[in-house]
Amino acid sequence: MKLKQRVVLLAILLVIFIFTKVFLIDNLDSSAANREDQRAFHRMMAGLRVELAPKLDHTLQSPWEIAAQWVVPREVYPEETPELGAIMHAMATKKIVKADVGYKGTQLKALLILEGGQKVVFKPKR
């Protein structure tokens, strides 16, 4: 067999292997463990749903005051937080007045100062 024929044959086999891997093997959800993992993931995501309603039903008027009362030594926010959507809405819609780079740690952080003087830290994913 000539070198050119071997290279063509190898290329065809490589394409068939990639096609099989991408379209057939990776899309099979046949294992019970995989299905159970998917069910657990969907249950977790259903528990994390947040209503992004800007309406606050709380005695405190500012979303920042509500969030400040959540912080305790073991958690930043409680597991059940109906006001979280309003606080996220406020963070998303307030105008950024000033931005700076976070100074502590090894990861990139942006310190943002919003309208009204509220400081927030943005930490992008890798």
TASULQUI-V372890 format. One record per residue. PHI is phi in whole degrees, 0 to 359 (* if undefined). NEAR is the number of other ideal C-beta (glycine too) atoms within 8 Angstrom. Layout:
phi: (PHI & PHI)
near: (NEAR & NEAR)
//
This chain:
phi: (* & 283 & 299 & 298 & 293 & 296 & 295 & 296 & 297 & 297 & 296 & 296 & 296 & 295 & 297 & 296 & 297 & 296 & 301 & 297 & 296 & 287 & 267 & 253 & 287 & 289 & 268 & 279 & 249 & 273 & 280 & 293 & 295 & 295 & 295 & 293 & 298 & 294 & 296 & 297 & 296 & 293 & 297 & 297 & 294 & 294 & 286 & 266 & 298 & 236 & 281 & 268 & 271 & 285 & 278 & 253 & 252 & 218 & 290 & 281 & 275 & 270 & 296 & 289 & 293 & 296 & 295 & 294 & 281 & 285 & 291 & 228 & 302 & 257 & 206 & 270 & 215 & 291 & 295 & 259 & 226 & 292 & 276 & 300 & 298 & 293 & 291 & 296 & 297 & 296 & 294 & 283 & 255 & 290 & 285 & 276 & 270 & 212 & 226 & 214 & 267 & 296 & 252 & 258 & 90 & 254 & 261 & 292 & 221 & 243 & 265 & 247 & 250 & 268 & 305 & 96 & 89 & 288 & 263 & 227 & 247 & 251 & 239 & 290 & 288 & 291)
near: (4 & 5 & 5 & 6 & 8 & 9 & 8 & 8 & 9 & 8 & 8 & 8 & 8 & 8 & 8 & 8 & 8 & 8 & 9 & 9 & 9 & 8 & 7 & 9 & 7 & 7 & 6 & 6 & 7 & 4 & 6 & 5 & 6 & 9 & 9 & 8 & 8 & 9 & 8 & 8 & 8 & 8 & 8 & 8 & 8 & 7 & 6 & 6 & 6 & 7 & 6 & 7 & 7 & 9 & 5 & 10 & 5 & 6 & 2 & 8 & 4 & 6 & 10 & 10 & 9 & 14 & 10 & 7 & 7 & 11 & 8 & 5 & 2 & 3 & 7 & 4 & 8 & 6 & 3 & 4 & 8 & 7 & 11 & 9 & 12 & 13 & 12 & 10 & 11 & 11 & 9 & 6 & 6 & 10 & 5 & 9 & 6 & 6 & 7 & 7 & 7 & 11 & 3 & 3 & 5 & 2 & 5 & 7 & 10 & 12 & 12 & 11 & 12 & 13 & 7 & 6 & 5 & 9 & 8 & 9 & 9 & 8 & 8 & 6 & 2 & 2)
//
